């Protein structure tokens, strides 16, 4: 990517942007200096159901947003093929904490706004992985558990639980509770990958399925599966290049999410709550 940015090329990069915060800072700074359009693969932001959640929050459908609870539980295993060895190495950057944590926290920010304070616990529960095809066992350096409580800029309380389990994983769930209503979004894997079921209720009504307005789903019907949301990012990125306009999520946004992840690590390491700047 450095070569492309130095040559003044527009660049799309999958998430995470860098293998470290320092590398991410360098890439974001170079993109800003060159004045190019950039995009990062946080494709949950183009998921129609999450766009609808964002609309409902902003329109006051929930009333005052009081609390948000997020659960992201993914399947892991104490055994893996040797080709997956990079997932156990912190320096490689592409592991549960960065990937699953980054994606699901970004969808929280997209729907509900920025965090201003967090208190976190980051840990590794599965401390070894055995490569089934070679029999070798290596230590796992990367976190597989992220728990935090926090407060949004709006004042709403946040509870987040992200874990890797070796049994059946229920996937992702986000509950939003307001003074007038409730929204519950679920999917069997992760929100950027598999379709989301959205339920809602106002007052003391029963939760019922909410239909996402068709206007929010602009991806051609022949694009199916996890590729749909990626296609949505591609289309937006291409439009931004053609119009020479800004695009989000770009490298600057990716840097803000990386900085938030680093703040969660710092909170856990120091055993205290930390205040955040809005991404």
C-alpha positions as CSV (number, residue, x, y, z in Angstrom):
1,X,0.0,0.0,0.0
2,X,2.8,2.4,0.7
3,X,4.0,2.3,-2.9
4,X,0.4,2.9,-4.2
5,X,-0.1,5.8,-1.8
6,X,3.3,7.3,-2.7
7,X,2.3,7.1,-6.3
8,X,-0.9,9.1,-5.7
9,X,-3.2,6.1,-6.2
10,X,-6.6,5.7,-4.5
11,X,-6.5,2.7,-2.2
12,X,-9.0,0.2,-0.7
13,X,-7.7,-2.0,2.2
14,X,-9.3,-4.8,4.1
15,X,-9.8,-4.4,7.9
16,X,-7.6,-4.1,9.9
17,X,-5.7,-1.4,8.1
18,X,-2.3,-2.0,9.8
19,X,-0.7,-4.8,11.8
20,X,0.1,-2.2,14.6
21,X,-1.1,1.2,15.6
22,X,2.2,2.8,14.4
23,X,1.8,1.2,10.9
24,X,-1.8,2.4,10.8
25,X,-0.7,6.0,11.7
26,X,1.9,6.0,8.9
27,X,-0.6,4.8,6.3
28,X,-3.3,7.3,7.4
29,X,-0.8,10.2,7.4
30,X,0.5,9.3,4.0
31,X,-3.0,9.1,2.5
32,X,-3.8,12.5,4.0
33,X,-0.6,14.0,2.6
34,X,-1.2,12.7,-0.9
35,X,-4.9,13.8,-0.9
36,X,-6.1,10.4,-2.3
37,X,-9.4,8.7,-1.7
38,X,-9.1,5.7,0.7
39,X,-11.4,3.0,2.0
40,X,-11.2,0.4,4.7
41,X,-13.2,-2.8,4.8
42,X,-15.5,-2.1,7.7
43,X,-18.5,-3.2,5.6
44,X,-20.9,-3.5,8.4
45,X,-21.7,0.2,7.8
46,X,-23.4,-0.6,4.6
47,X,-25.6,-3.4,6.0
48,X,-29.2,-2.2,5.3
49,X,-30.4,-3.4,8.7
50,X,-27.8,-1.4,10.6
51,X,-28.4,1.6,8.4
52,X,-32.0,1.3,9.5
53,X,-31.1,1.0,13.1
54,X,-29.0,4.2,12.8
55,X,-31.9,6.0,11.2
56,X,-34.3,4.9,14.0
57,X,-31.9,6.0,16.7
58,X,-31.4,9.4,15.0
59,X,-35.1,9.9,14.4
60,X,-35.9,9.3,18.0
61,X,-37.9,6.1,17.5
62,X,-36.4,4.8,20.7
63,X,-36.8,8.1,22.5
64,X,-33.7,8.9,24.6
65,X,-31.2,6.1,24.1
66,X,-30.4,4.8,27.5
67,X,-28.4,1.6,27.1
68,X,-26.8,-0.6,24.4
69,X,-25.7,-4.2,25.0
70,X,-23.5,-6.0,22.4
71,X,-22.5,-9.7,22.4
72,X,-20.1,-11.2,19.8
73,X,-19.4,-14.8,20.4
74,X,-17.4,-16.6,17.7
75,X,-16.3,-20.2,17.3
76,X,-12.7,-21.1,18.0
77,X,-10.8,-24.3,18.5
78,X,-7.8,-25.5,20.4
79,X,-6.8,-27.2,17.1
80,X,-6.2,-25.6,13.8
81,X,-4.4,-26.3,10.5
82,X,-0.8,-25.0,10.4
83,X,-1.8,-22.5,7.7
84,X,-3.7,-20.6,10.5
85,X,-0.6,-20.1,12.6
86,X,-0.6,-16.4,11.9
87,X,-3.8,-16.0,13.9
88,X,-1.8,-16.8,17.1
89,X,0.8,-14.2,16.5
90,X,0.2,-10.6,17.8
91,X,2.6,-9.0,15.3
92,X,0.5,-10.3,12.4
93,X,-2.4,-8.1,13.4
94,X,-5.2,-10.2,12.1
95,X,-6.7,-12.0,15.1
96,X,-10.0,-12.0,17.1
97,X,-9.4,-8.8,19.0
98,X,-8.6,-6.7,15.9
99,X,-10.9,-8.4,13.4
100,X,-14.0,-9.4,15.3
101,X,-13.5,-6.7,17.9
102,X,-12.9,-4.0,15.3
103,X,-15.9,-4.9,13.1
104,X,-18.4,-5.2,15.9
105,X,-17.3,-2.1,17.8
106,X,-17.4,-0.1,14.6
107,X,-21.0,-1.2,14.0
108,X,-21.8,0.0,17.6
109,X,-20.2,3.4,16.8
110,X,-22.0,3.6,13.5
111,X,-25.5,3.0,15.0
112,X,-25.2,4.8,18.3
113,X,-22.4,7.4,18.1
114,X,-18.9,7.6,19.7
115,X,-17.8,6.3,23.0
116,X,-16.4,8.8,25.5
117,X,-15.3,6.5,28.4
118,X,-14.5,2.8,28.7
119,X,-13.4,0.3,31.3
120,X,-12.1,-2.9,29.7
121,X,-10.7,-6.4,30.3
122,X,-8.7,-8.0,27.5
123,X,-7.4,-11.5,28.0
124,X,-6.4,-14.8,26.3
125,X,-8.4,-17.8,27.6
126,X,-7.3,-20.4,25.0
127,X,-3.5,-20.1,25.6
128,X,-2.3,-22.9,23.3
129,X,-3.3,-24.1,19.8
130,X,-2.4,-27.5,18.4
131,X,-1.9,-27.8,14.6
132,X,-3.8,-30.9,13.7
133,X,-1.9,-31.6,10.6
134,X,1.6,-31.5,12.2
135,X,1.0,-32.2,15.9
136,X,2.9,-29.1,16.9
137,X,1.6,-26.9,19.7
138,X,2.3,-23.2,20.0
139,X,1.5,-20.5,22.6
140,X,-1.3,-18.1,21.6
141,X,-0.1,-14.5,21.9
142,X,-3.4,-12.8,20.8
143,X,-6.5,-11.9,22.9
144,X,-9.6,-14.0,22.5
145,X,-11.7,-12.2,25.1
146,X,-12.8,-8.6,25.2
147,X,-15.2,-7.2,27.8
148,X,-15.9,-3.6,28.5
149,X,-18.4,-1.2,30.0
150,X,-18.6,2.3,28.8
151,X,-20.5,5.4,28.1
152,X,-21.5,6.9,24.8
153,X,-21.1,10.6,24.0
154,X,-24.9,10.8,24.3
155,X,-24.7,9.5,27.9
156,X,-26.1,6.1,27.1
157,X,-24.5,3.1,28.9
158,X,-22.7,0.4,26.9
159,X,-21.9,-3.2,27.8
160,X,-19.8,-5.2,25.3
161,X,-18.9,-8.9,25.4
162,X,-16.7,-10.4,22.7
163,X,-15.4,-13.9,23.3
164,X,-14.1,-17.0,21.4
165,X,-15.6,-20.3,22.5
166,X,-14.9,-23.9,21.6
167,X,-18.5,-25.0,21.7
168,X,-21.5,-23.8,19.6
169,X,-21.2,-20.0,19.1
170,X,-24.5,-18.0,19.0
171,X,-23.1,-15.2,16.9
172,X,-23.8,-11.5,17.4
173,X,-26.6,-9.6,19.2
174,X,-27.1,-5.9,19.8
175,X,-29.9,-4.6,22.1
176,X,-30.8,-0.9,22.2
177,X,-33.1,0.3,25.0
178,X,-34.6,3.8,25.0
179,X,-37.2,5.8,26.9
180,X,-39.8,4.9,24.3
181,X,-38.7,1.6,22.7
182,X,-36.4,-1.3,22.2
183,X,-34.5,-2.7,19.2
184,X,-32.9,-6.1,19.0
185,X,-30.6,-7.1,16.1
186,X,-29.2,-10.6,15.8
187,X,-27.3,-12.7,13.3
188,X,-25.8,-16.2,13.5
189,X,-22.3,-15.2,12.6
190,X,-21.2,-11.5,12.5
191,X,-23.2,-8.4,11.3
192,X,-20.9,-7.6,8.4
193,X,-21.2,-11.2,7.1
194,X,-24.6,-12.8,7.6
195,X,-28.2,-11.3,7.3
196,X,-29.5,-9.5,10.4
197,X,-32.9,-10.1,11.9
198,X,-34.3,-6.8,13.4
199,X,-37.0,-6.8,16.0
200,X,-38.5,-3.7,17.7
201,X,-41.2,-2.6,20.1
202,X,-42.4,0.7,21.5
203,X,-43.8,1.2,24.9
204,X,-45.0,-2.1,26.4
205,X,-45.6,-3.7,23.0
206,X,-44.3,-7.1,22.1
207,X,-41.1,-7.4,20.0
208,X,-42.0,-7.8,16.3
209,X,-40.0,-8.1,13.1
210,X,-39.2,-4.7,11.6
211,X,-39.0,-4.6,7.8
212,X,-35.9,-2.7,6.5
213,X,-37.0,-0.2,3.8
214,X,-36.0,-1.4,0.3
215,X,-34.4,2.0,-0.4
216,X,-31.6,1.1,1.9
217,X,-30.6,-2.0,-0.1
218,X,-29.0,-0.8,-3.2
219,X,-26.9,-3.8,-4.0
220,X,-27.8,-5.8,-7.2
221,X,-29.8,-9.0,-6.3
222,X,-27.4,-11.3,-8.1
223,X,-24.7,-10.5,-5.5
224,X,-25.3,-12.8,-2.6
225,X,-23.8,-13.9,0.7
226,X,-21.0,-12.0,2.5
227,X,-20.0,-10.3,-0.7
228,X,-23.1,-8.1,-0.6
229,X,-21.8,-5.7,2.0
230,X,-18.3,-5.6,0.4
231,X,-19.9,-4.8,-2.9
232,X,-21.7,-1.9,-1.2
233,X,-18.3,-0.5,0.0
234,X,-16.8,-0.9,-3.5
235,X,-19.7,1.0,-5.1
236,X,-19.4,3.8,-2.6
237,X,-15.6,4.0,-3.0
238,X,-15.9,4.1,-6.8
239,X,-18.5,6.9,-6.5
240,X,-16.2,8.9,-4.2
241,X,-13.3,8.5,-6.7
242,X,-15.5,9.6,-9.6
243,X,-16.8,12.6,-7.7
244,X,-13.5,13.4,-6.1
245,X,-15.2,13.5,-2.8
246,X,-14.6,12.1,0.7
247,X,-15.5,8.5,1.6
248,X,-16.2,6.8,4.9
249,X,-14.9,4.6,6.3
250,X,-11.5,5.8,5.1
251,X,-8.0,5.4,6.5
252,X,-8.6,8.3,9.0
253,X,-11.6,6.4,10.3
254,X,-9.7,3.2,10.5
255,X,-7.0,4.9,12.5
256,X,-9.7,6.1,15.0
257,X,-10.9,2.6,15.5
258,X,-7.4,1.2,15.9
259,X,-6.8,3.9,18.5
260,X,-10.0,2.9,20.3
261,X,-8.8,-0.7,20.4
262,X,-5.5,0.5,21.8
263,X,-7.4,2.4,24.5
264,X,-9.2,-0.8,25.5
265,X,-5.9,-2.6,25.9
266,X,-4.6,0.3,28.0
267,X,-7.6,0.3,30.2
268,X,-7.2,-3.5,30.8
269,X,-3.5,-3.2,31.4
270,X,-3.8,-0.3,33.8
271,X,-7.0,-1.6,35.5
272,X,-8.9,1.7,35.2
273,X,-11.4,3.5,33.0
274,X,-10.1,5.7,30.3
275,X,-11.6,8.7,28.5
276,X,-11.7,8.8,24.7
277,X,-11.7,11.3,22.0
278,X,-14.6,10.9,19.5
279,X,-13.5,8.9,16.4
